[in-house]
Amino acid sequence: MDFQTKMLIISFAITVALGIIIVPILRKLKVGQIERDDGPESHLKKQGTPTMGGIIIMLGIIIVTIIAYVYYKTKDAELAKNLLPILGLTIGFGLIGFIDDFKKLVLKNTKGLKPSLKILGLLLISVMFILYLIKGLNIGTDTYIPILKEYIVLPIWCYIPFAILVILGTTNAVNLTDGIDGLSSSVCTIIITCLTVIATMLGVKEIIVYGAIAIGAVLGFLMFNIYPARTFMGDTGSLFLGGVVSGIALYLKMPLILLLIAIIPVIETISVIIQVTCFKKTGKRVFKMAPIHHHFELSGWKENKVVIAFSVVTLIACIVGLQII
């Protein structure tokens, strides 16, 4: 059994153990989910379900990445060092989500973290990560164009805002996808697996290791998040996972592949844009509710059916994505 597989299994086991410990603590702290009054009626029974569960994923990945860092420090110092920037990006995003959740659920501040501060924090962390990739790791600004199957070198003044857009756009899309038990967890697991396979094809060892750790952690969390969910990830988890997906894609120089393999988060985002734009212009709604997973719920689909269907679409998109790179 290779080290990456061991890391996946260890990550899964540690995350499950963390879930067993943390979920009851969240329940005691009464950091329960607050459901929208205008949301699907079936979601009202979720009121009070512990959220902020994303801390389980975050701690699982941090612990196992530290284990991997210590293991590789003497065997492959370069690989060990290269694990740190992607971990830093994801921890930073997770902490911003945690602060937002903490203010809303523990301090009972319904507004949470001010949107301006939230965006500023995400922006600063994104810029630091991008600059470290370019200057610290000398990865460069070349970006792979899947259909053309070639790299193009972007001017740094163009690459930095492009990369920021990728990170913030992906994070927001994952956040919108987090609305049904197990949906975001399932979809992100498949996307991260696809990116890890790409890393294996390219021989990017640090991403193979980190991807395996992330897959194990999200699968471990899914044990508590699958329907009926015992905990929700909250912004802590959705921002963290958005950082994982976008950070890995940029590290691999393949952010454009996300338009295909992350098709569900992309569609979720587009559905919200269409709904808001049409309602503002015509006063009418295109979907029964946005993001689009709620539209299917209100159309009579059970939550599990939505999760399975969206996961299958993601899997097919990932298989196609692997064929065109």
Salt bridges, closest charged atoms under 4 A:
GLU35 OE1 - HIS43 ND1 3.81
ASP38 OD1 - ARG36 NE 3.08
GLU78 OE2 - LYS81 NZ 3.79
ASP100 OD2 - LYS104 NZ 3.40
ASP100 OD2 - LYS118 NZ 3.01
ASP142 OD2 - LYS253 NZ 2.99
ASP181 OD1 - LYS46 NZ 2.68
ASP235 OD2 - LYS118 NZ 2.80
GLU268 OE2 - HIS293 ND1 2.75
GLU297 OE2 - HIS43 NE2 2.71
GLU297 OE1 - HIS294 ND1 2.94
GLU303 OE2 - LYS46 NZ 2.83
